[in-house]
Amino acid sequence: MKRILIVRSSAIGDVVFASALPAAIKRAYPDAHVAWLVEPGIHELLVTDPAIDEVITWSKAEWVKLWKSGQKLELARRVLALRRELHARQFDVALDLQGLLKSGFITWLSGARRRVGLGSKEGSQLLMTEVIPRGGDIHRIGSEYQFLAQHLGADAGDFLPTLTVAPAADAGAQAKLAAHGLETGRYAVFAPFTTRPQKHWFEDAWQALAPQLIAATGLTPVILGGPADAEAAARISAADPRIVNLAGQTRLPEAVALIARSALVIGVDTGLTHMGTALAKPTVAIFGSTCPYTDTGRPTGSVIWLGLECSPCKRRPTCGGKFTCLRDITPAMVIERAQAMLAAGGTR
């Protein structure tokens, strides 16, 4: 356990869930060199983590583009270049946190003598020297990664996700707040967007929530999201001029800083929402088709999940697009839970 490579290239939420692992390893093996391989962009979440000695970026998108365009020779060169780069670091242990063929291949490519796969499938188990199940309490945030830490003999402790705010990103966040007349602790982050529609709360629900939240708490709603979310965010914010729409206007580090300075986070099952939990902010997570956890590990974090018979359906909804699991969650329910989380945080 002298030189350790963590392979979790995506997605943002899962990187946040696993963010407690480097510190757990360091507590047990303080002299270990811990590296994390991740996709560009997401790497910005990790570079300020004091428990991570090195962040290595790997662009899956570039490899896929080369394959689809028939540039097989160039792709082979990229594969060999990454192999040389990883071998040069002489990793003793490589941890595949995704358990997929792509991550298993990268883990095998590292040349580490010990390759541990977490719930390996798709044939990636053949590339590992050992495979462990995704164990732990499935209701608790990050439990499978905590289970892995315990398997490695690391000091798992309470194993709560954690993020570090970069000073430059914090300065950028403060500038954006000032441009909209916002102050630290006087706004609530809305995180309405993610990759799959069956995880989205309805736009009219967000539109109804905003004025009710302002009336109940005095907090200004601030919408965060990526460039692809800009149109939907504009529709939501058009319902009330007091909503501040920053979707598509922040990089990940700035989003982290804005969440850190907020009073409250309300969002669906998406990375930005999980950041609220990682930063110990009063957080209300709205779940429907997925239920990765209901225990946030913090008194200020809460999950609203109705637990319908058809949920979680994940990627295979059976409701014909009704998404009752989300439609039946009302703004009033969210307001009630938000007030409870604010009280638990002693902020209101």
Secondary structure, DSSP 4 states (H G I P E B T S, - for coil): --EEEEE----HHHHHHGGGHHHHHHHH-TT-EEEEEE-TTGGGGTTT-TT-SEEEE--HHHHHHHHHTT-HHHHHHHHHHHHHHHHHTT-SEEEESS-SHHHHHHHHHTT-SEEEEES--TTGGGG-SEEE---S-TTBTTHHHHHHHHHTT---TT--------HHHHHHHHHHHHHTT--TTSEEEEE---S-GGGPPPHHHHHHHHHHHHHHH-PEEEE---GGGHHHHHHHHTT-TT-EE-TTS--HHHHHHHHHT-SEEEEESSHHHHHHHHTT--EEEE-SS--S-SB-SSTTEEEE----TT---TT---STT--HHHHTS-HHHHHHHHHHHHHHTT--
